[in-house]
Amino acid sequence: VLLKFTPFPQDWSFVYLLIALSAVCLFLSAYMGSFFQRGGILCGLFFSAIFIGLIIVIVSLSFSTFISLDMFSPIYLIPIAAGVIGGIAGTKMNK
């Protein structure tokens, strides 16, 4: 909706998607790190990778395509890194 009705350039849509994925992975991992209170790096890595994998599976199913190695781009390491940072920050939060 933001790309359709605002002056955001559409050719940057993947950048916007990457920022949104990074924010979601950051907050998801911070929440889970706060819940488990240990293993921030592993917690952030695990839940971010699961989330990115789930998104890829949902996109694959919705467009009736098979999951290929092209879908696993190294650019998805950015949201996973944000998730690791969120996991570390989440373990430092008090309940």
Backbone as a printed PyTorch tensor [residue, N CA C, xyz], in Angstrom:
tensor([[[  0.8250,  -1.1760,   0.0000],
         [  0.0000,   0.0000,   0.0000],
         [  0.8780,   1.2510,   0.0000]],

        [[  1.9600,   1.2240,   0.7840],
         [  2.8410,   2.3920,   0.8270],
         [  3.5060,   2.6510,  -0.5170]],

        [[  3.8350,   1.5780,  -1.2180],
         [  4.4960,   1.7560,  -2.5070],
         [  3.5290,   2.2150,  -3.5850]],

        [[  2.2590,   1.8760,  -3.4410],
         [  1.2750,   2.2060,  -4.4640],
         [  0.7860,   3.6460,  -4.3590]],

        [[  0.5650,   4.1240,  -3.1550],
         [ -0.0800,   5.4140,  -2.9810],
         [  0.8310,   6.5050,  -2.4090]],

        [[  2.0910,   6.2610,  -2.3240],
         [  3.0390,   7.2630,  -1.8200],
         [  4.1710,   7.4230,  -2.8290]],

        [[  4.9970,   8.4460,  -2.6630],
         [  6.0680,   8.6650,  -3.6420],
         [  7.2940,   7.7720,  -3.4560]],

        [[  7.1850,   6.6740,  -2.6760],
         [  8.3080,   5.7590,  -2.5490],
         [  8.5960,   5.1290,  -3.9110]],

        [[  9.8550,   5.0570,  -4.3200],
         [ 10.1540,   4.4140,  -5.6000],
         [  9.9450,   2.9010,  -5.5170]],

        [[  9.2880,   2.3370,  -6.5100],
         [  8.9840,   0.9100,  -6.4900],
         [ 10.2090,   0.0420,  -6.7180]],

        [[ 11.2270,   0.5660,  -7.3610],
         [ 12.4080,  -0.2670,  -7.6060],
         [ 13.1990,  -0.5010,  -6.3220]],

        [[ 12.8540,   0.1660,  -5.2520],
         [ 13.4970,  -0.0650,  -3.9590],
         [ 12.6810,  -0.9960,  -3.0840]],

        [[ 11.7050,  -1.6780,  -3.6210],
         [ 10.7940,  -2.4760,  -2.8050],
         [ 11.5170,  -3.6050,  -2.0740]],

        [[ 12.5630,  -4.1770,  -2.6630],
         [ 13.2980,  -5.2330,  -1.9710],
         [ 14.0470,  -4.6710,  -0.7680]],

        [[ 14.5340,  -3.4370,  -0.8770],
         [ 15.2080,  -2.7980,   0.2550],
         [ 14.2170,  -2.5970,   1.3950]],

        [[ 13.0000,  -2.1640,   1.0770],
         [ 11.9770,  -1.9870,   2.0990],
         [ 11.6110,  -3.3250,   2.7420]],

        [[ 11.5220,  -4.3560,   1.9380],
         [ 11.2350,  -5.6880,   2.4520],
         [ 12.3430,  -6.1570,   3.3820]],

        [[ 13.5770,  -5.8930,   3.0150],
         [ 14.7160,  -6.2880,   3.8320],
         [ 14.7280,  -5.5420,   5.1670]],

        [[ 14.3800,  -4.2750,   5.1470],
         [ 14.3010,  -3.4880,   6.3870],
         [ 13.1800,  -4.0170,   7.2750]],

        [[ 12.0400,  -4.3370,   6.6820],
         [ 10.9150,  -4.8630,   7.4630],
         [ 11.2560,  -6.2270,   8.0610]],

        [[ 11.8900,  -7.0930,   7.2720],
         [ 12.3000,  -8.4010,   7.7870],
         [ 13.3090,  -8.2560,   8.9140]],

        [[ 14.2350,  -7.3170,   8.7710],
         [ 15.2370,  -7.0970,   9.8130],
         [ 14.5930,  -6.6090,  11.0970]],

        [[ 13.6320,  -5.7090,  10.9830],
         [ 12.9410,  -5.2030,  12.1750],
         [ 12.1540,  -6.3080,  12.8670]],

        [[ 11.4700,  -7.1280,  12.1020],
         [ 10.6920,  -8.2150,  12.6790],
         [ 11.6120,  -9.2380,  13.3430]],

        [[ 12.7140,  -9.5810,  12.6810],
         [ 13.6610, -10.5310,  13.2740],
         [ 14.2850,  -9.9660,  14.5420]],

        [[ 14.5730,  -8.6700,  14.5580],
         [ 15.1440,  -8.0310,  15.7390],
         [ 14.1870,  -8.1270,  16.9210]],

        [[ 12.9270,  -7.7490,  16.7160],
         [ 11.9590,  -7.7650,  17.8100],
         [ 11.5530,  -9.1810,  18.2120]],

        [[ 11.4350, -10.0880,  17.2440],
         [ 11.1080, -11.4730,  17.5600],
         [ 12.2040, -12.1020,  18.4030]],

        [[ 13.4380, -11.9000,  18.0210],
         [ 14.5510, -12.4870,  18.7570],
         [ 14.7470, -11.8220,  20.1120]],

        [[ 14.4770, -10.5330,  20.2020],
         [ 14.5640,  -9.8610,  21.4970],
         [ 13.5090, -10.4150,  22.4510]],

        [[ 12.3210, -10.6470,  21.9430],
         [ 11.2610, -11.2180,  22.7720],
         [ 11.6240, -12.6290,  23.2290]],

        [[ 12.0850, -13.4440,  22.2820],
         [ 12.4200, -14.8220,  22.6370],
         [ 13.6560, -14.8870,  23.5300]],

        [[ 14.6260, -14.0010,  23.3190],
         [ 15.7820, -13.9380,  24.1990],
         [ 15.3910, -13.5350,  25.6000]],

        [[ 14.4440, -12.6230,  25.7170],
         [ 13.9330, -12.2180,  27.0220],
         [ 13.1620, -13.3560,  27.6850]],

        [[ 12.4750, -14.1470,  26.8870],
         [ 11.7030, -15.2680,  27.4210],
         [ 12.6110, -16.3670,  27.9560]],

        [[ 13.6560, -16.7240,  27.1800],
         [ 14.5400, -17.8270,  27.5760],
         [ 15.6680, -17.3920,  28.5100]],

        [[ 16.0800, -16.1320,  28.4710],
         [ 17.0990, -15.5400,  29.3400],
         [ 18.4810, -16.1900,  29.2490]],

        [[ 18.7810, -16.9090,  28.1970],
         [ 20.1280, -17.4370,  27.9880],
         [ 20.3080, -17.8020,  26.5220]],

        [[ 21.5460, -17.8650,  26.1040],
         [ 21.8380, -18.2320,  24.7230],
         [ 21.3360, -17.2220,  23.7140]],

        [[ 21.6620, -15.9450,  23.9200],
         [ 21.1400, -14.8900,  23.0690],
         [ 21.5170, -15.0360,  21.6110]],

        [[ 22.7660, -15.3940,  21.3520],
         [ 23.2200, -15.5370,  19.9600],
         [ 22.4960, -16.7000,  19.2920]],

        [[ 22.4710, -17.8370,  19.9750],
         [ 21.8140, -19.0090,  19.3920],
         [ 20.3060, -18.8210,  19.2870]],

        [[ 19.7320, -18.1910,  20.2710],
         [ 18.2880, -17.9330,  20.2530],
         [ 17.9290, -17.0100,  19.0910]],

        [[ 18.6840, -15.9320,  18.9330],
         [ 18.4410, -15.0080,  17.8310],
         [ 18.6640, -15.6450,  16.4790]],

        [[ 19.7190, -16.4220,  16.3690],
         [ 20.0300, -17.1060,  15.1110],
         [ 18.9440, -18.1170,  14.7650]],

        [[ 18.5400, -18.8930,  15.7430],
         [ 17.5500, -19.9360,  15.5030],
         [ 16.1960, -19.3610,  15.0920]],

        [[ 15.6840, -18.4220,  15.8720],
         [ 14.3450, -17.9090,  15.5870],
         [ 14.3200, -17.0350,  14.3310]],

        [[ 15.4060, -16.3370,  14.0370],
         [ 15.4640, -15.5590,  12.7930],
         [ 15.5230, -16.4750,  11.5750]],

        [[ 16.3270, -17.5260,  11.6640],
         [ 16.4140, -18.4730,  10.5420],
         [ 15.0850, -19.1910,  10.3280]],

        [[ 14.4110, -19.5510,  11.4130],
         [ 13.0970, -20.1890,  11.2920],
         [ 12.1010, -19.2270,  10.6470]],

        [[ 12.1230, -17.9710,  11.0580],
         [ 11.1980, -16.9790,  10.5020],
         [ 11.4580, -16.7540,   9.0060]],

        [[ 12.7230, -16.5870,   8.6210],
         [ 13.0580, -16.3840,   7.2050],
         [ 12.6740, -17.6230,   6.3960]],

        [[ 12.9590, -18.8060,   6.9220],
         [ 12.5660, -20.0370,   6.2370],
         [ 11.0660, -20.1610,   6.0850]],

        [[ 10.3340, -19.7720,   7.1160],
         [  8.8730, -19.8070,   7.0550],
         [  8.3370, -18.8380,   6.0020]],

        [[  8.9160, -17.6630,   5.9270],
         [  8.5060, -16.6910,   4.9030],
         [  8.7720, -17.2430,   3.5010]],

        [[  9.9270, -17.8590,   3.3110],
         [ 10.2550, -18.4230,   1.9860],
         [  9.2900, -19.5480,   1.6260]],

        [[  8.9390, -20.3910,   2.5850],
         [  7.9910, -21.4780,   2.3180],
         [  6.6100, -20.9170,   1.9840]],

        [[  6.1560, -19.9060,   2.7220],
         [  4.8390, -19.3110,   2.4510],
         [  4.8090, -18.6590,   1.0730]],

        [[  5.8650, -17.9420,   0.7090],
         [  5.9300, -17.3270,  -0.6270],
         [  5.9480, -18.4030,  -1.6970]],

        [[  6.6920, -19.4670,  -1.4600],
         [  6.7620, -20.5610,  -2.4250],
         [  5.3990, -21.2210,  -2.6140]],

        [[  4.6790, -21.4270,  -1.5250],
         [  3.3620, -22.0510,  -1.6350],
         [  2.3250, -21.1280,  -2.2550]],

        [[  2.4200, -19.8420,  -1.9630],
         [  1.4060, -18.9280,  -2.4840],
         [  1.5630, -18.6730,  -3.9790]],

        [[  2.7780, -18.7680,  -4.4870],
         [  2.9910, -18.5570,  -5.9140],
         [  3.1760, -19.8610,  -6.6720]],

        [[  2.9400, -20.9820,  -6.0170],
         [  3.0280, -22.3140,  -6.6230],
         [  4.3710, -22.5480,  -7.3030]],

        [[  5.4280, -22.1660,  -6.6180],
         [  6.7760, -22.4320,  -7.1210],
         [  7.4740, -23.3740,  -6.1640]],

        [[  8.4910, -24.0390,  -6.6760],
         [  9.2680, -24.9180,  -5.8240],
         [ 10.3780, -24.1200,  -5.1630]],

        [[ 10.7630, -24.5370,  -3.9750],
         [ 11.8540, -23.8720,  -3.2700],
         [ 13.1550, -24.2210,  -3.9850]],

        [[ 13.8570, -23.2000,  -4.4320],
         [ 15.1310, -23.4220,  -5.1110],
         [ 16.2460, -22.7140,  -4.3560]],

        [[ 17.4510, -22.9980,  -4.7400],
         [ 18.5950, -22.3730,  -4.0840],
         [ 18.6670, -20.8740,  -4.3760]],

        [[ 18.0060, -20.4120,  -5.4240],
         [ 17.9910, -18.9780,  -5.7270],
         [ 17.2420, -18.1840,  -4.6580]],

        [[ 16.3290, -18.8350,  -3.9640],
         [ 15.5710, -18.1500,  -2.9240],
         [ 16.4140, -17.8750,  -1.6840]],

        [[ 17.4560, -18.6600,  -1.4740],
         [ 18.3180, -18.4930,  -0.3070],
         [ 19.5040, -17.6210,  -0.6720]],

        [[ 19.2590, -16.3490,  -0.7800],
         [ 20.2810, -15.3720,  -1.1390],
         [ 21.0860, -14.9860,   0.0990]],

        [[ 22.3700, -14.6760,  -0.0720],
         [ 23.1690, -14.2270,   1.0810],
         [ 22.6780, -12.9140,   1.6830]],

        [[ 21.8410, -12.1910,   0.9760],
         [ 21.3130, -10.9330,   1.4950],
         [ 20.4020, -11.1810,   2.7000]],

        [[ 19.8730, -12.4000,   2.8340],
         [ 19.0340, -12.7260,   3.9850],
         [ 19.8450, -12.9000,   5.2680]],

        [[ 21.1570, -12.7960,   5.1750],
         [ 21.9720, -12.8200,   6.3850],
         [ 21.8230, -11.5260,   7.1810]],

        [[ 21.3720, -10.4580,   6.5320],
         [ 21.1620,  -9.1830,   7.2280],
         [ 20.0390,  -9.3050,   8.2590]],

        [[ 18.8440,  -9.8320,   7.9080],
         [ 17.8300, -10.0110,   8.9490],
         [ 18.2440, -11.0150,  10.0230]],

        [[ 19.0100, -12.0280,   9.6340],
         [ 19.4700, -12.9990,  10.6230],
         [ 20.4550, -12.3430,  11.5860]],

        [[ 21.3150, -11.4590,  11.0710],
         [ 22.2310, -10.7160,  11.9420],
         [ 21.4530,  -9.7860,  12.8640]],

        [[ 20.4000,  -9.1750,  12.3600],
         [ 19.5510,  -8.3370,  13.2130],
         [ 18.8890,  -9.1880,  14.2890]],

        [[ 18.5310, -10.4040,  13.9480],
         [ 17.9620, -11.3160,  14.9310],
         [ 18.9600, -11.7060,  16.0060]],

        [[ 20.2090, -11.8920,  15.6250],
         [ 21.2500, -12.2010,  16.6090],
         [ 21.4200, -11.0290,  17.5670]],

        [[ 21.4290,  -9.8220,  17.0370],
         [ 21.5300,  -8.6280,  17.8870],
         [ 20.3160,  -8.5390,  18.8230]],

        [[ 19.1460,  -8.8350,  18.3000],
         [ 17.9450,  -8.8300,  19.1290],
         [ 17.9780,  -9.9040,  20.1980]],

        [[ 18.5080, -11.0720,  19.8670],
         [ 18.6220, -12.1410,  20.8560],
         [ 19.5710, -11.7710,  21.9820]],

        [[ 20.6810, -11.1360,  21.6300],
         [ 21.6250, -10.6900,  22.6500],
         [ 20.9850,  -9.6230,  23.5250]],

        [[ 20.3080,  -8.6610,  22.9010],
         [ 19.6560,  -7.6030,  23.6670],
         [ 18.5280,  -8.1610,  24.5310]],

        [[ 17.8300,  -9.1730,  24.0320],
         [ 16.7220,  -9.7580,  24.7850],
         [ 17.1740, -10.4720,  26.0390]],

        [[ 18.3380, -11.1070,  25.9830],
         [ 18.8230, -11.7880,  27.1910],
         [ 19.2640, -10.7930,  28.2540]],

        [[ 19.5810,  -9.5660,  27.8490],
         [ 19.9990,  -8.5380,  28.8010],
         [ 18.8190,  -7.8110,  29.4270]],

        [[ 17.6070,  -8.0060,  28.8980],
         [ 16.4250,  -7.3340,  29.4500],
         [ 15.9690,  -8.0290,  30.7180]],

        [[ 15.4300,  -7.2440,  31.6230],
         [ 14.8240,  -7.8000,  32.8380],
         [ 13.3580,  -8.0770,  32.5740]],

        [[ 12.8470,  -9.1070,  33.1980],
         [ 11.4390,  -9.4470,  32.9860],
         [ 10.5260,  -8.5410,  33.7410]]])
